[in-house]
Amino acid sequence: MLEKISIASVAMVFVVLMTVTVRQLGAPPRQPSGMDRLRVAEPAKPLPAGVLPVAGRPTIVNFWLTGCAPCLRDATSLNGLAERLAGQGVGVLLMSEDGDGDQSMRGVLDDKGLNRLLTAADGGKETAKALGVVGLPTTILVDAKGFEVARIEGEADWSAADLEARVAALLGAAR
C-alpha cells in the first residue's frame, strides 16, 4: 500500500510540475483587464501639494520596479495606452521605485522600445509612501486638478477597451 501511495504521489507531483513548466514555456495566460480592481475614489482625493511632477493635465501614474515581471508587462501595456491617448491630453508617468534613480529604468525602457512614457524616479519611496502605495505595480489616475480619481493595485491589461474607456471617462479625456 505504501509503495502505491508513493508512486501515486510522485506521479501527481510530476504532472503538476509538467503543467507548470508547459504553461511557463507557452504564451503567458491572458491577464484580467483590471476593471475588477479599479477603485474609484469617491469623492476624489486631493494629492499632497508637489508630490507628483504633473500639473494641469490628467495623468496616469504607474509605480513600478524594473525587476518586477508584472510591472514590466504593465509598462509595455501602458506604452500602448499612452500612444492611443496622446491626442487627448492624457500623460502616462512611470514612477520608478528602483534605488538607482532612473538609470535602471532608462536602460529597460530603451531596450524594450517604450518611448511614449513620461518618467520620474522615486528611489527613496517618499512619493509612494505619501500616496499609500503598498504593492507594485500600482497605478493612480490623477485628474487635471491634481485629485486622485481612481487606482488599480496590480497588473492590468491597458489594451482592454472597457478599461481604456473607463479611464478616459474618469480623467475627462476627449473621446
Residue, then its C-alpha position, 0 to 999 in steps of 0.5 A: m500500500l505504501e509503495k502505491i501511495s508513493i508512486a501515486s504521489v510522485a506521479m501527481v507531483f510530476v504532472v503538476l510540475m509538467t503543467v507548470t513548466v508547459r504553461q511557463l514555456g507557452a504564451p503567458p495566460r491572458q491577464p484580467s483587464g483590471m476593471d475588477r480592481l479599479r477603485v474609484a475614489e469617491p469623492a476624489k482625493p486631493l494629492p499632497a501639494g508637489v508630490l507628483p511632477v504633473a500639473g494641469r493635465p490628467t495623468i496616469v501614474n504607474f509605480w513600478l520596479t524594473g525587476c518586477a515581471p508584472c510591472l514590466r508587462d504593465a509598462t509595455s501595456l501602458n506604452g500602448l495606452a499612452e500612444r492611443l491617448a496622446g491626442q487627448g491630453v492624457g500623460v502616462l508617468l512611470m514612477s520608478e521605485d528602483g534605488d538607482g534613480d532612473q538609470s535602471m529604468r532608462g536602460v529597460l525602457d530603451d531596450k524594450g522600445l517604450n518611448r511614449l512614457l513620461t518618467a520620474a524616479d522615486g528611489g527613496k519611496e517618499t512619493a509612494k509612501a505619501l500616496g499609500v502605495v503598498g504593492l507594485p505595480t500600482t497605478i493612480l489616475v490623477d485628474a487635471k486638478g491634481f485629485e486622485v480619481a481612481r487606482i488599480e493595485g496590480e497588473a492590468d491589461w491597458s489594451a482592454a477597451d472597457l478599461e481604456a474607456r473607463v479611464a478616459a471617462l474618469l480623467g475627462a479625456a476627449r473621446 
